[in-house]
């Protein structure tokens, strides 16, 4: 899949010598994108995603339609959404 021009930074499991839920994975990705962690929001759909954001001190919006066999509410994200249509409004609340 081609991501050029769509995102300021794209990282994955092989981008660093450490992996999620190590908070550096998220923090360094935000920094690579030219962002600031105080204005960042993690969007994820697994316990590892939520835990990574929590470890980094970054708010997290969890999607309840992802890979997890366990309901994402159990991981205590800051917000849970069922549609990308709700993402902007929920994320805006977390960084305002």
C-alpha positions as CSV (number, residue, x, y, z in Angstrom):
1,X,0.0,0.0,0.0
2,X,1.3,3.4,-0.9
3,X,1.2,6.1,1.9
4,X,3.5,8.8,0.4
5,X,2.0,12.2,1.0
6,X,-0.9,10.9,3.2
7,X,1.0,10.8,6.5
8,X,3.9,12.8,7.9
9,X,5.4,9.6,9.4
10,X,4.6,5.9,9.1
11,X,6.2,3.4,11.5
12,X,5.6,-0.3,12.1
13,X,6.9,-3.3,14.0
14,X,10.3,-3.1,12.3
15,X,10.8,0.7,12.5
16,X,12.7,0.7,15.8
17,X,14.6,-1.7,18.0
18,X,11.7,-1.7,20.5
19,X,8.1,-2.5,19.9
20,X,4.7,-1.4,21.3
21,X,3.8,-1.1,24.2
22,X,7.2,0.6,24.7
23,X,6.1,4.3,24.8
24,X,9.1,5.3,22.7
25,X,7.5,3.7,19.6
26,X,4.6,6.2,19.8
27,X,6.6,9.2,21.1
28,X,9.3,8.8,18.4
29,X,6.6,8.4,15.7
30,X,4.9,11.7,16.8
31,X,8.3,13.4,16.8
32,X,9.2,12.0,13.3
33,X,6.0,13.5,12.1
34,X,7.0,16.9,13.5
35,X,4.3,16.7,16.1
36,X,4.3,17.3,19.9
37,X,3.1,14.6,22.3
38,X,1.0,17.2,24.2
39,X,-1.1,17.6,21.1
40,X,-1.2,14.0,20.0
41,X,-3.9,11.4,20.2
42,X,-3.4,7.6,19.6
43,X,-6.1,5.8,17.7
44,X,-6.0,2.0,18.1
45,X,-8.0,-1.1,18.3
46,X,-6.0,-3.5,20.5
47,X,-4.9,-3.7,24.1
48,X,-1.3,-3.1,22.9
49,X,-2.4,0.2,21.2
50,X,-4.2,1.4,24.3
51,X,-1.3,0.4,26.6
52,X,1.3,2.1,24.4
53,X,-0.6,5.4,24.5
54,X,-1.1,5.1,28.3
55,X,2.6,4.3,28.8
56,X,3.5,7.4,26.7
57,X,1.0,9.7,28.5
58,X,-0.9,10.3,25.3
59,X,-4.7,10.2,25.2
60,X,-6.1,7.2,23.3
61,X,-9.3,6.7,21.2
62,X,-10.1,3.0,20.8
63,X,-12.0,1.6,17.9
64,X,-14.4,-1.1,18.9
65,X,-14.4,-2.8,15.5
66,X,-10.8,-3.9,15.3
67,X,-8.7,-7.0,16.0
68,X,-9.3,-7.5,19.7
69,X,-11.2,-10.4,21.0
70,X,-11.8,-8.5,24.2
71,X,-14.0,-5.4,24.2
72,X,-11.7,-2.4,24.1
73,X,-13.6,-0.7,26.9
74,X,-12.0,-3.2,29.3
75,X,-8.6,-1.6,28.5
76,X,-9.8,1.8,29.8
77,X,-9.0,4.1,26.8
78,X,-10.0,7.7,27.1
79,X,-12.7,7.3,24.4
80,X,-14.3,4.5,22.5
81,X,-15.8,4.9,19.0
82,X,-17.5,2.7,16.5
83,X,-17.1,4.8,13.5
84,X,-14.4,7.0,12.0
85,X,-17.1,9.6,11.6
86,X,-16.8,10.2,15.4
87,X,-13.0,10.4,15.5
88,X,-12.5,14.1,15.0
89,X,-15.0,15.2,17.6
90,X,-13.7,12.7,20.2
91,X,-10.0,13.4,19.5
92,X,-10.6,17.2,19.6
93,X,-12.0,16.9,23.2
94,X,-8.9,15.1,24.3
95,X,-6.4,17.7,23.1
96,X,-8.3,20.9,23.8
